[in-house]
Amino acid sequence: MSYAIAVPALAGVLFLMNLVLALAVLRRLRRHTARIDHLYEVVAGTPDLDGPAAGDLVGDFSATDLDAAPVTRDSLPEGGVVAFLSPDCEGCRAELTELTAWAAGQDRSRVLAVVDARAGDPARMVAALSPVARVVVERDHAHVAEAFGARTVPTVFRVAAGGTVLSRVRSVTRLPETAGSRGAERAASNPS
């Protein structure tokens, strides 16, 4: 009778140990994958990114954001961020979480999210981005994406006033904090 209790208990303990070990291996694998991705970017640059490189001027474009405000190359703010996303892109759905968290600490007028609605329903992305960014939804023709040469998503650009590219990255987490962040504005207006 004691074997009837000991064998299932031992099997349960082995199962739990196996589960803990598998979770530890997965966590370490994610960490190593992130390190390898970072090393590829450092060594080889980011060749899979489309669009103009740092120092290039983006093409001319005209669009309207969801607040009915015009968006043009000349209206891009100094140090502004332009992110290109698509609802059917798995990487974009992951980037959406990162982008909204990052943009929450920024001045909304300095973050432009361009959502390609030709590939799926943009409602979820628009709802998440609207409180923290200006949003342009491209339905029939991708004017802004063409001006930036952004054919792969997600792609994030930091731009100077007037549309000169300062940097181009795959994820907003690779961008430094901007001078126009809400936190910097609060600190400047409240010198305690």
C-alpha positions as CSV (number, residue, x, y, z in Angstrom):
1,M,0.0,0.0,0.0
2,S,2.9,2.4,0.7
3,Y,4.0,1.9,-2.9
4,A,0.6,3.1,-4.1
5,I,1.2,6.4,-2.4
6,A,5.0,6.7,-2.9
7,V,5.0,6.2,-6.7
8,P,2.4,8.9,-7.6
9,A,4.1,11.3,-5.1
10,L,7.5,10.7,-6.7
11,A,6.0,11.2,-10.2
12,G,4.4,14.4,-9.0
13,V,7.7,15.7,-7.6
14,L,9.5,14.8,-10.8
15,F,6.8,16.5,-12.9
16,L,7.2,19.7,-10.8
17,M,11.0,19.6,-11.1
18,N,10.7,19.1,-14.8
19,L,8.3,22.1,-15.1
20,V,10.6,24.4,-13.1
21,L,13.6,23.4,-15.1
22,A,11.7,23.9,-18.4
23,L,10.6,27.4,-17.3
24,A,14.2,28.3,-16.3
25,V,15.5,27.1,-19.7
26,L,12.9,29.2,-21.5
27,R,13.7,32.3,-19.5
28,R,17.4,31.9,-20.2
29,L,16.7,31.2,-23.9
30,R,14.8,34.5,-24.2
31,R,17.6,36.4,-22.5
32,H,20.2,34.8,-24.9
33,T,18.0,35.5,-27.9
34,A,17.8,39.2,-26.9
35,R,21.5,39.3,-26.5
36,I,22.2,37.7,-29.8
37,D,19.7,40.1,-31.6
38,H,21.5,43.0,-30.0
39,L,24.9,41.7,-31.1
40,Y,23.6,41.3,-34.7
41,E,22.5,44.9,-34.6
42,V,25.8,46.1,-33.2
43,V,28.0,44.1,-35.6
44,A,26.0,44.1,-38.8
45,G,23.7,47.0,-38.3
46,T,20.0,46.5,-39.1
47,P,20.0,45.4,-42.7
48,D,16.4,44.2,-42.6
49,L,15.1,47.7,-41.9
50,D,13.7,49.6,-44.9
51,G,13.7,53.3,-45.4
52,P,16.2,56.1,-45.3
53,A,19.2,55.9,-43.1
54,A,20.4,58.5,-40.6
55,G,21.0,61.8,-42.2
56,D,18.6,61.2,-45.1
57,L,15.5,63.3,-45.7
58,V,12.2,61.4,-45.9
59,G,9.9,61.9,-48.9
60,D,7.3,64.5,-49.0
61,F,3.8,63.4,-47.8
62,S,0.5,64.7,-46.6
63,A,-1.9,62.9,-44.3
64,T,-4.5,63.6,-41.6
65,D,-4.3,62.1,-38.1
66,L,-7.4,60.9,-36.2
67,D,-7.7,64.3,-34.5
68,A,-8.2,65.8,-38.0
69,A,-4.9,67.6,-37.8
70,P,-2.6,67.7,-40.9
71,V,0.6,65.7,-40.8
72,T,3.4,66.5,-43.3
73,R,7.1,66.1,-43.5
74,D,7.6,69.7,-42.5
75,S,5.3,69.3,-39.4
76,L,7.5,66.6,-37.9
77,P,8.9,67.9,-34.6
78,E,12.6,67.9,-33.6
79,G,13.4,64.5,-32.1
80,G,10.0,63.1,-32.9
81,V,9.3,59.4,-33.3
82,V,7.4,57.9,-36.2
83,A,6.3,54.2,-35.7
84,F,4.9,52.0,-38.5
85,L,2.6,49.1,-37.4
86,S,0.2,46.7,-39.0
87,P,-2.7,44.9,-37.3
88,D,-1.9,41.5,-38.8
89,C,1.8,41.6,-37.8
90,E,2.7,39.5,-34.7
91,G,5.8,41.6,-34.1
92,C,3.7,44.7,-34.3
93,R,1.3,43.4,-31.7
94,A,4.2,42.8,-29.4
95,E,5.7,46.2,-30.3
96,L,2.3,47.8,-29.5
97,T,2.7,47.1,-25.8
98,E,6.3,48.5,-25.8
99,L,5.3,51.5,-27.8
100,T,2.3,52.5,-25.7
101,A,4.3,52.1,-22.5
102,W,7.2,54.1,-23.9
103,A,5.0,56.8,-25.4
104,A,3.1,57.3,-22.1
105,G,6.2,59.0,-20.9
106,Q,6.5,61.3,-23.9
107,D,4.8,64.4,-25.2
108,R,1.9,63.0,-27.3
109,S,2.6,65.6,-30.1
110,R,6.1,64.1,-30.6
111,V,5.0,60.5,-31.2
112,L,3.3,59.6,-34.5
113,A,2.0,56.1,-35.1
114,V,1.1,55.1,-38.6
115,V,-1.2,52.0,-38.8
116,D,-1.6,50.2,-42.1
117,A,-5.3,49.3,-42.1
118,R,-5.1,47.5,-45.5
119,A,-3.9,44.4,-43.6
120,G,-6.6,44.1,-41.0
121,D,-8.8,45.8,-38.5
122,P,-6.8,48.7,-36.8
123,A,-9.4,49.3,-34.0
124,R,-7.4,47.6,-31.2
125,M,-4.1,49.4,-32.2
126,V,-5.9,52.8,-32.6
127,A,-7.6,52.4,-29.2
128,A,-4.3,51.7,-27.5
129,L,-2.3,54.4,-29.3
130,S,-4.7,57.3,-29.4
131,P,-4.2,58.4,-25.8
132,V,-0.4,58.5,-26.1
133,A,0.3,59.3,-29.8
134,R,-1.0,61.0,-32.9
135,V,-2.3,58.3,-35.1
136,V,-2.6,58.1,-38.9
137,V,-4.5,55.2,-40.3
138,E,-3.6,54.4,-43.9
139,R,-6.6,52.6,-45.5
140,D,-6.4,52.9,-49.3
141,H,-2.8,54.0,-49.9
142,A,0.2,54.1,-47.7
143,H,1.4,57.7,-48.3
144,V,3.4,58.1,-45.1
145,A,4.9,54.6,-45.3
146,E,6.0,55.3,-48.9
147,A,7.5,58.6,-48.0
148,F,9.6,56.9,-45.3
149,G,10.3,53.8,-47.5
150,A,8.9,51.6,-44.6
151,R,8.0,48.3,-46.2
152,T,8.6,46.1,-43.2
153,V,6.8,46.5,-39.8
154,P,7.4,47.3,-37.1
155,T,9.9,50.0,-37.9
156,V,10.5,53.1,-35.8
157,F,12.2,56.3,-36.9
158,R,13.5,59.2,-34.9
159,V,13.4,62.4,-37.0
160,A,14.6,65.9,-36.8
161,A,12.3,68.9,-37.6
162,G,11.5,68.9,-41.2
163,G,11.9,65.1,-41.7
164,T,15.6,64.3,-41.6
165,V,16.1,60.8,-40.2
166,L,18.2,60.7,-37.0
167,S,17.8,56.9,-36.4
168,R,15.9,53.9,-37.6
169,V,15.3,50.9,-35.3
170,R,13.1,47.8,-35.1
171,S,11.7,48.6,-31.6
172,V,11.0,51.7,-29.7
173,T,12.9,50.2,-26.7
174,R,16.1,50.9,-28.6
175,L,15.3,54.7,-28.5
176,P,16.7,56.9,-25.8
177,E,14.5,59.1,-23.7
178,T,13.6,62.3,-25.5
179,A,14.1,65.9,-24.2
180,G,10.4,66.5,-24.8
181,S,9.2,63.8,-22.5
182,R,6.5,64.6,-20.0
183,G,8.8,63.7,-17.1
184,A,11.4,66.2,-18.3
185,E,8.7,68.9,-18.7
186,R,7.3,68.3,-15.2
187,A,10.8,68.4,-13.7
188,A,11.5,71.7,-15.5
189,S,8.2,73.3,-14.5
190,N,8.5,72.1,-10.8
191,P,12.0,72.8,-9.6
192,S,11.9,71.3,-6.1
